[in-house]
Amino acid sequence: MNKQMLIRRLRTSSWLLATLPLVALSAATCSADSPWDRAAELLQQIQAPEFPDRTFNITDHAAKTGGDSRAAIQEAIQACHDAGGGRVVVPTGEWRVDGPLHLLSNVDLHLERGATLRFSNDPNDYLPLVLTRFEGTELMNFSPPIYAFEQENIALTGEGVIDGQADDDSWWEWKGNGTKDGNDLIEMADQGVPVAERRFGKGRKMRVNFVQPYRCKHVLIEGITVNRSPMWCLNPVLCEDVVVRGVRVESHGPNNDGCNPESCNRVLIEECFFNTGDDCIAIKSGRNADGRRLATPSQNIIVRNCTMRDGHGGVVLGSEMSGGIENVYVEHCQMDSPNLERAIRLKSNSRRGGYLRNLYVRDIEVGEVSDAVLRINLRYFNEEGEFFPQVSDVLLERVTSKKSKHPLYLMGLPESPIQGVVLRDCDFRGAAKASLVQDVAEVKLERVNIGE
């Protein structure tokens, strides 16, 4: 089959492929302006926070093991901030925290090795309400356990553990019960109800995300371990210059995504380990009308040297991507588990809309995934509307896999076919079924092997 026949069949029909043919790339495809050169420039632009050499130990503010230390830790954060910044140290030991900690500018909350912050799993401890997001829609809700609003130069670092103590008898039981409340929120957003009037919290069942800097600049999350999150684990929203480094996420509850940057600019996620109950990394930009209202994309994001075990996807874009996603670079990651469903995934639909452009992936080793190595689905949940998502300029280089259900699962829309998917020097082995390609304008392959 020649190149023209391949493209015509992709545009007009659903095509199950046992073996994808090789299609030579034109010289124009191989631009001298490499996307990875742009990634290197981006890396130099991301500005992590810096802190004065001052230390504030929480024990100097009456924190004691065996009791609630929330007030003492918050007092230490305030003192550090008032002094011009520095490090608030949580020493070795188990520290009970019956409510939220709100980070302030120029403060690094540092957990020493052997330190554990155990947060209350009683939602009423997280009042009063704060401005937050639930699955991409703004509202007033319970505070996330670790939260910051419009702060600069903040960090959560160290070798300690944050434990949300969520379980099937506390936060996680709200997954099904919160559906009505979630639908009420979406309806409010669709009707243009002001955010200040979208008041949830007590009497409602809307879970919170664990660590959420909101409208912050220069954010560092480094070294910590995250256990038992109420919902999404690490969720910077509307932030600039975010570094997530060396974090270990071990949280298998419902919707326990590992790291979800939402509507953020200049993000680096590196050297992290994810073993999660949902997507390992999920890049988002708001949902439906609310995402279009804010119109703030997630952009200029680098993911590198990470390990993904269990999860719905390794690196995922969407499904709350109504504000758009662009310029995402993923490299040198290992993804391997019978409980990892996909390696690279994009999900949206014509109700959520949005765009993805410029996704570049290279040097990814996939041991086993239970579904597809690359999955793009623009019919997610079969929701329909008038906002057709647009996908263009997706490049995979040197991606290898040993076992999967499908090598590729590419499902576009007749009104908005997927554009510009390129695979180069990839090796997909051990696929149980053929690839599925439907409503895709063009796939280009160079030195791609699909075999045993």
Disulfide bonds with the S-S distance in Angstrom:
none
